[in-house]
């Protein structure tokens, strides 16, 4: 191993393990709860206009929008807390992962085909157990997805969800702080969610009042919809493609926490190393040779994430690593599922990821890993003193290094998740037997019930799911308000009223694509 001997790496690791352990203890014991002073002491009323189960990313947005009408009573039920100050500091977010208080700590059902390099041979599937849900855990990446993602939703039988239809809702939610984009037709100013380019980073947290409700005791079947829990999709990448960089100028978040200048930068201007979540410094998108480009459009199938610092995943030791480390497949063909274990709502469900059931996904990651290695050893990284971690992977050393079997093994041993599992209540037309909701997000066969979150995505978006989830909630709020306004004014067909006034599907005949 060049630049850092194994002994030096061990000493560095020991130092940062101690620091990480101390910060983890702080995160569990001393953080200030409810840093945004969210009110949650309202008495429970007999009736409400709308009841929202779950104060996650979508639930918070939906509650905020529906409660803009002072005459509307909204109950938002959230089983977690109101948050912790440590999720307000991006560099500290990592230390609330896998904590009982703030994380649901889901895991997949063990499968010998993947995750077998992880502890207990299962992958952790963290979910935020607090107001804001997964948005509190998010790496603060604002990636809407590709326009083709939404046009595909439309082609799958969901009119009103093409790119032209959803773009106004991305814009409405956004308060873009980048002066270069102030007058862009694709970005917004004045919305509730602050968005900025690197160098002008600011925190993003929704604010909403809520009342904590009762706890269900058992789950009963109201309607048997075969698509519920099916169609699980996720962004998974290969872990363990790591590089050491000698240049002292590359400082990670661990050192930044000790620097008073960096602390002041973040407190006053929301900039600097402490505005980086877990050392995530940048991202990029590529198309592999397996990408389906039959539509003749730019639609990458792989995302690269660049971390300035993280722990190695080579199976032998944990060392401090700098440089490129993560790649993710955007449009997996494999499908998992979520199933109840019992009627007890507090028992974690069985989560079957079914990674690599379709060999296409493994082939995409194989090529992505090769490209990632080439980037990590490219001239700019070499000038910074980069070198690949040379330790053999104890699970894959029998395969010829760099060969197809070697890369396939790497993907199966350390498949890393972006914590973006989606699509288990997919939106689809009545002709689709696996569809759970229609294009107005109404659950088939149950009156007065809608699903509003990332689970309605027919296919996962090509990017971080958070921005698209906010868009879904924004659009749902308009649909719900229009539906009930149509009832109040005596419209015979309130769903048709929504199509005409919100979705523009009647009269004008606009092509949303």
Secondary structure, 3 states (H helix, E strand, C coil): CCCCCHHHHHHHHHHHHHHHHHHHHHHHHCCCECCCCCCCECCCCCCCCEEEECCCHHHHHHHHHHCCCCCCCEEEECCCECCEHHHCCHHHHHHHCCCCCCECCEECCCCCCCCCCCHHHCCEECCECECCHHHHCCCCCCCCCCHHHHHHHHHCCCCCCCHHHHHHHHHHHEEECCHHHCCCCCCCCCCCEEECCCCCCCCCCCCCCCECCCCCCCCCCCCCCCCCCCCEECCEEECCCCEECCCCCCCCHHHHCCCHHHHHHHHHHCCCHHHCCCCEEEEEEECCCCCCCCCCCCCCCEEEEEEEEEECCCCCCCCEEEEEEEEEECCCCCCEEEECCCCCCCCCCEEECCCCCCHHHHHHHHHHHHHHHHHHCCHHHHHCCCEECCCCCCCCCCCCCCCHHHHHHHHHHCEEECCCCECCCCECCCCCCCCCECCCCEECCCCCCECCCHHHCCCCCCCCHHHHHHHHHHHHHHHHHHHHHHHHCCCCCHHHHHHHHCCCCCCCCCCCC
